Amino acid sequence: MNDQMSNNQQRGSEEFLLAEHQHFADSFWRNEEVGERRVNFFILLATAVISALAALEKIDSENISLLTAFALLALLSIGIVTLQRMLRRNRVTDEYKEAMKIIRGYFKEWDPRLEMYQPLKGVSKPRKPKTGGLVDLVAVMNSIIVAACCALILARLYSRPSAELFGIGIFVITGFIAWF
């Protein structure tokens, strides 16, 4: 009687853990998709804003500076929020992966035959920064926007070549800040 109860409890635990694992796996993929959609939206928005500003520049180059500055600052604000959300997404994704790893550990404890089963050996290491992922892409885009804002401001104050050189310098500096 006790063996049957123990087997039923283990079966119930296994079913629970399988459902939990499926939940974490589904959440993992949903989290990844949402992050990718967010970055795609930011890229689309940046492209649209820059295209609109370029078109407006051809029509009225004298009075476009204020609108350009506002548009770039708004775009930078969205870029900063996108970057923060991507960093959070990466942390949550890592948590889902760790939860699935723990659940797999329980199954290995219950069935010694699974001890050698390691399909993800070495894969679940902590995320390496600066691997060219979506976070890095958003950081670089934000650096470009900051550089463009600075160049725009300086173009109003100084000669155009000086502003462009300063904008390139700001891009390099903000790029290094984003990198480190």
C-alpha positions as CSV (number, residue, x, y, z in Angstrom):
1,M,0.0,0.0,0.0
2,N,2.8,2.4,0.9
3,D,4.7,1.5,-2.3
4,Q,1.6,2.3,-4.4
5,M,1.2,5.6,-2.6
6,S,4.8,6.4,-3.1
7,N,4.6,5.6,-6.8
8,N,1.5,7.8,-7.2
9,Q,3.3,10.6,-5.4
10,Q,6.3,10.3,-7.6
11,R,4.1,10.2,-10.7
12,G,2.3,13.3,-9.5
13,S,5.6,15.0,-8.9
14,E,6.9,14.0,-12.4
15,E,3.7,15.3,-14.0
16,F,4.0,18.6,-12.0
17,L,7.6,19.0,-13.0
18,L,6.9,18.2,-16.6
19,A,4.2,20.9,-16.6
20,E,6.5,23.3,-14.9
21,H,9.3,22.6,-17.4
22,Q,6.8,23.2,-20.3
23,H,5.7,26.4,-18.7
24,F,9.2,27.7,-18.4
25,A,10.1,26.6,-21.9
26,D,7.0,28.4,-23.3
27,S,7.8,31.5,-21.2
28,F,11.4,31.4,-22.4
29,W,10.4,31.5,-26.1
30,R,7.7,34.1,-25.6
31,N,10.1,36.3,-23.7
32,E,12.7,36.0,-26.6
33,E,10.0,36.8,-29.2
34,V,8.8,39.9,-27.4
35,G,12.4,41.2,-27.1
36,E,13.0,40.7,-30.8
37,R,9.7,42.4,-31.7
38,R,10.7,45.3,-29.5
39,V,14.0,45.8,-31.2
40,N,12.5,45.4,-34.6
41,F,10.0,48.1,-33.7
42,F,12.8,50.4,-32.5
43,I,14.7,49.9,-35.7
44,L,11.6,50.5,-37.8
45,L,10.8,53.7,-35.8
46,A,14.4,54.9,-36.1
47,T,14.4,54.3,-39.9
48,A,11.0,56.1,-40.3
49,V,12.1,59.1,-38.2
50,I,15.4,59.5,-40.0
51,S,13.8,59.1,-43.4
52,A,11.1,61.7,-42.5
53,L,13.8,64.1,-41.2
54,A,15.8,63.7,-44.4
55,A,12.8,64.4,-46.5
56,L,11.9,67.5,-44.4
57,E,15.5,68.7,-44.7
58,K,15.1,68.9,-48.5
59,I,11.9,71.0,-48.1
60,D,12.9,73.4,-45.4
61,S,16.5,73.2,-44.2
62,E,16.4,76.5,-42.2
63,N,13.7,75.7,-39.7
64,I,14.1,71.9,-39.4
65,S,16.8,72.0,-36.6
66,L,14.4,72.2,-33.7
67,L,12.2,69.5,-35.1
68,T,15.2,67.3,-35.8
69,A,16.5,67.8,-32.2
70,F,13.1,66.9,-30.7
71,A,12.8,63.9,-33.0
72,L,16.2,62.6,-32.1
73,L,15.8,63.1,-28.4
74,A,12.4,61.3,-28.5
75,L,14.1,58.5,-30.5
76,L,16.9,58.4,-27.9
77,S,14.3,58.1,-25.1
78,I,12.7,55.2,-26.8
79,G,16.1,53.7,-27.4
80,I,17.0,54.0,-23.7
81,V,13.7,52.3,-22.7
82,T,14.3,49.6,-25.3
83,L,17.8,49.0,-24.0
84,Q,16.6,48.7,-20.4
85,R,13.8,46.3,-21.4
86,M,16.3,44.2,-23.4
87,L,18.6,43.9,-20.4
88,R,15.6,42.9,-18.2
89,R,14.6,40.4,-20.9
90,N,18.1,38.8,-20.8
91,R,17.9,38.5,-17.0
92,V,14.5,36.8,-17.2
93,T,15.6,34.5,-20.0
94,D,18.5,33.4,-17.9
95,E,16.2,32.7,-15.0
96,Y,14.0,30.6,-17.1
97,K,17.0,28.6,-18.4
98,E,18.2,28.1,-14.8
99,A,14.7,26.9,-13.7
100,M,14.6,24.3,-16.5
101,K,18.1,23.2,-15.6
102,I,16.9,22.6,-12.0
103,I,13.9,20.6,-13.1
104,R,16.1,18.4,-15.3
105,G,18.3,17.8,-12.3
106,Y,15.3,16.4,-10.4
107,F,14.6,13.9,-13.2
108,K,18.3,12.9,-13.2
109,E,18.1,12.2,-9.5
110,W,15.0,10.0,-9.9
111,D,16.3,8.0,-12.8
112,P,20.1,7.2,-12.8
113,R,20.0,6.3,-16.5
114,L,19.6,10.1,-17.2
115,E,22.8,11.0,-15.4
116,M,24.8,10.9,-18.6
117,Y,22.1,12.8,-20.5
118,Q,23.5,16.3,-21.0
119,P,22.2,17.8,-24.3
120,L,23.1,21.4,-23.2
121,K,26.4,20.8,-21.6
122,G,28.3,24.1,-21.7
123,V,25.4,26.0,-23.2
124,S,23.8,27.3,-20.1
125,K,26.8,29.5,-19.1
126,P,26.1,33.1,-18.2
127,R,25.6,35.5,-21.0
128,K,28.7,37.0,-22.4
129,P,28.4,40.7,-22.9
130,K,29.3,42.3,-26.2
131,T,28.5,39.3,-28.4
132,G,26.7,41.3,-31.0
133,G,23.3,40.6,-29.6
134,L,20.2,42.7,-29.6
135,V,21.3,44.6,-26.5
136,D,24.5,45.6,-28.3
137,L,22.6,46.7,-31.4
138,V,20.3,49.0,-29.4
139,A,23.3,50.4,-27.5
140,V,25.1,51.2,-30.8
141,M,21.9,52.8,-32.2
142,N,21.6,54.9,-29.1
143,S,25.2,56.0,-29.5
144,I,24.5,57.1,-33.1
145,I,21.5,59.1,-31.9
146,V,23.5,60.8,-29.2
147,A,26.2,61.7,-31.7
148,A,23.7,63.0,-34.2
149,C,22.1,65.2,-31.5
150,C,25.5,66.6,-30.5
151,A,26.4,67.2,-34.1
152,L,23.1,69.0,-34.7
153,I,23.6,71.3,-31.7
154,L,27.2,72.1,-32.7
155,A,26.2,72.7,-36.3
156,R,24.1,75.6,-35.1
157,L,26.9,77.0,-33.0
158,Y,30.0,76.3,-35.2
159,S,30.9,75.5,-38.7
160,R,29.5,72.3,-40.3
161,P,32.9,70.4,-40.6
162,S,33.7,71.0,-36.9
163,A,30.2,69.8,-35.9
164,E,30.6,66.6,-38.0
165,L,34.0,65.9,-36.5
166,F,32.7,66.4,-33.0
167,G,29.7,64.2,-33.8
168,I,32.1,61.4,-34.9
169,G,34.0,61.9,-31.7
170,I,30.8,61.7,-29.6
171,F,29.8,58.6,-31.4
172,V,33.2,57.0,-30.6
173,I,32.9,58.0,-26.9
174,T,29.3,56.9,-26.5
175,G,30.2,53.7,-28.3
176,F,32.9,53.0,-25.8
177,I,30.6,53.8,-22.9
178,A,27.9,51.4,-24.3
179,W,30.6,48.8,-24.8
180,F,31.9,48.9,-21.3
